[in-house]
Amino acid sequence: MSKLFVDNQAISVMKVDDKDYISLTDMIKAKDGDFFISDWLRNRNTVEFLGVWEQIYNPNFNYGEYAIIRSQAGLNSYKISVKEWMKKTGAIGLRASAGRYGGTYAYKDIAFEFGMWISPHFKIYLIKEFERMKDDEQQRLGWDIKRNLAKINYRVHTDAIKANLIPPQLTAGQKTVIYASEADILNVALFGMTAKEWRERNHDLSGNIRDYADISQLVCLSNLESLNAVFIGDGMPQSERLAKLNAVAISQMQILTDDSRIAKLNAKNLTTLKRKEGGDDE
């Protein structure tokens, strides 16, 4: 469950089969005076809009029941609830649910249309906030993919260390020292400092140096892990590996930071990190 904020009104967004449904129940709280979702649903223009939407997106839409409802819409005697609309027509664009996240929800297209009934200003800012939320989601997805790729390649890296640099008679503590030393080879090659040096310079930050890497650095780190695994397998001394990895890091970072697409992703990621640090939890 995510949240949008429009005119200081918190609006819930619920995922249903990987699709976004926005809470009309929350939206209506921003409307001045007495106004109910049923008032909107009884309007003929609303019914026609919903009918067209369902015909496009819902292969199981009940056209017969819809035709009956459409013929009655707009009459003073006509009244229908969201649950009745769903039950009679098999509609999927509106949802009414009970429980913790209960209320009336609408697929985003329909929610935007409902926003116009609140005010043109509200509709515009609802769309703007929704687009911002989707941009953040895409940024977090890209970040997670790159972070997980680095983790997968780190397994390749540690397996190479285990197979080539760690004699079986070493204690667990001695093995940890070797793993940490090799991890710091990558840190120094890419970031110019060890994990310990980063912590000493960043007492106020949680996590580790790699948690604060940008997209370009994560892509480069993933490549360095693969290369170092090959160098270890070839029996290359650590000092020589460090020099080669640093040269590769400098070259790749120059290419990646000059790429405007990567630069945009990095800028979005920085905005997301600042929002999280400021306590804005979507």
N, C-alpha and C positions, 0 to 999 in steps of 0.2 A: 504494500500500500504506500503510495507516494502522496505528496501534498503540493498543491499550487497555492499561491497567495495572490489574490486579485482584490484591490481596494481594501486591503487588510482583512479580507475574508479567506479563511483556510478552506480549501476545496480538495476533497479526497479523490485520488485516481486509483482505480482498481484494475488489476490485470485479469482478464478472462480469456483463456485460450490464447495467451500472448497478445491480446488486443487491449487497448486502453479504453476504459469506461470511466467517465467523469461524473461525480455526484451532483445531480440536479438538486437534491435535498440541501446540500451545502450552498450551491449557487443561489438558490432562491432566498437565502438569508440576506443577500445583498440588495434585494428588491424592496423599495419603499412601499408601505401600505400592505393591505391584505391581497395576496396573490398566491394561487395554489397551482400545483402542477396539473391538476385536473382541469383548471381553467384554460391552460395552454393546450391540453390534449383535446378539448372539445371544439377547438377552433378548426374551421374547415381547411384553412391554409396549412395548419400543422398536420392534420390527417393526410392531406395530399402529399406533403413533403415526406412524411414517414412512409407512406405507401410507395412512393418512387424509390426511396432509399432501400426499402425491403425488397422490392422487385429486382433491384440491381445486385444486392448482396446476399439475399436469402432465397435459395432455390426451393425451400419448403414453405414459403409464404402462402397463406390461405387467401387467395384472391376473392373467393366467394364471400367470406366473412368481411373482408376489407370493403367490398363493394357495398354491403349493407351499412357498415359503419360510416362510410363516406357519404352515403345518401342522407344520413341523419345528422351529420356534423353541422354545427352552426345553429341548429334549432334550439329554442329555449328549453325544450324538454330533454335534449340530448345530454347525456353525461356518461363518462366511462373512466374507469380507473386504469392505471398502468398494468396491474395484474390482469384485468379483464381483457385489455388490448393484447397482451402477450398470449393469454389462453385462447382467445378466439381466433387470432390471426397467425399464431406461431411466430410472432415477431422476435427478432434477436437484437434489434437496435436499442431497445429499452429493457432494463432489468430492475425488478423490485425484489429486495431481499430483506430478511430479518437478521437479528443477531448483532454481534459487535460492530460489524461494518454495514449495518442495515441501512436502508433508504432506497431512493430511486437513482439509478445510474443510467447514463446514456453513452453510446459510442461517440467518439470525439466529434464526428461530423454533426451529429444530432445535438450534442451539448453546445457546440458553437452556435447552432441555430437557436437553441433555447436562450443562449446568452444575449441575443438581440432583443428578446422580450424583457430582459432586465434593463439593458440600455446599450446603445451602440458603443459607448465608451467601455463598458464591461466586456462586450464581445471581443473588441480589439485587444484588450489587455489579457483576456483569457487565452486567446490564440498566441499572443506573444509569450506568455508564461509557459504555455504548453510546449511551444517550440524550444524554449530555453531548457526545459526539463528533458526533452528528447535529445538535445545536443549534449547535455551532461551525461545522459545514459550512454550515448554512443562513445563519448570520451572515456567513460569508465570501462566500457566494454573493450575498447582498444587498449586501454591501460592494462586491464587484466590479461588480455591475450599476450601482450608483450612481456608482462611480469611472469606469466606461466611459462612462456617460451624460455625465458631466462632460467627458470627453475628446472625445466626439463634438460636444458643443456648443462646445467650445473651438475645434474646426475651423471651425464657423460664425462664431465670434468672430474668428479670425485671418483668415478670408477677407474679412470686412467691413473689417478693418484694411487688408488688402492692397489692396482695391478703392477705398477712400476716403481713406486717410491716408498712403500710401506712394507718393511720386512715383517713376517708373521710373528716374530718374537717380541715386538714392541708392545708396551702397555697401552691401555686405552688413552691415558693422558698423553703419552708420547705421540700416538696417532693423531690426536686432536691438534697438537702443535703443528704437525705437518700439514694437515688439512687447512688450518688457519693461515699458515704461511703461504700456501698456494692460493688461497682466496685473496690474500693481500697482494700477491703478484698481480692479479687482475685489477684490484682496487687502485694500486699505485700506477699501473699502466694506463688506466682510464681516468681515475679521479685525481691522481697525483698525491694520494695519501692512503695510509692504512686505515683499517676500521677503528683502531684505537685512537689514532690521531683525529679522526672525524668526531668521535665521541667527546674527546677532550675539547674540541672547538665548538661543540653543539650540545652543551649540558641541558639546554631548555627543550630539546627535541627528543621525542620518543622514537623507538625503532632503530634502524641502522642506515648506513650510507646509501644502500641500494633502494631503500624505501623512498628516498627523496630524489632518485634519478628521474630525469625526464625521458620522453619517448626515444629521442635520439640515443641517449646513453644506454637505455635498456636494449635497443637493437644492437648497438656496438658491443655491449657486454655479452650478449648471447653469442655473437660471432667470436669474441675473444675466448670464451669458454671452450668452444669447439676447436679453435686453433691451438690453445694451450694443451688440450688433450692429445692432439696430434704431435705437438712438440715433445711432450712428456714421453709418448710412445716411441719417439725417435731417439730418445736418450739425450736430448739437448740440455745442457746445464741451465740452472735457474737464472743466472745472470744474463745469459744469452737470450733466454726466452723472454725475460722482462724487456730487454731492449727491442726485440722484434715485436712484441705485443704493444709496446708503447708507440712504436712507429705506425703500426696498423691502426691503433686507436686514433692517433692524430689525423691520419689520412681519412679514415671513415667518418670521424666527427666533422671534419671540414665539409665532406660531401653531404652528410645528413643535415647539418645546420644550414647549408645553403639551399636545401630543398624547401620551397615555400609551403608545401603540403605538410611536411614534418613540423615546420615552424608554427603553423596554425594549430596542430595537435598539441604541441608543447605549450602554447599560449592558453589553450582551453584547459589543459591539465593543471597549469599553475592557478588558474581561476578556481578550479574545483578544489584543489588543495587548500587554498586560502579560505574558501567557503566552509570546508570541513573544520579547519583550525578555528574558525570563528563561531563554530557551534551550529551551523546550518545543516541539519541532518535531513536529507530528503526522505 
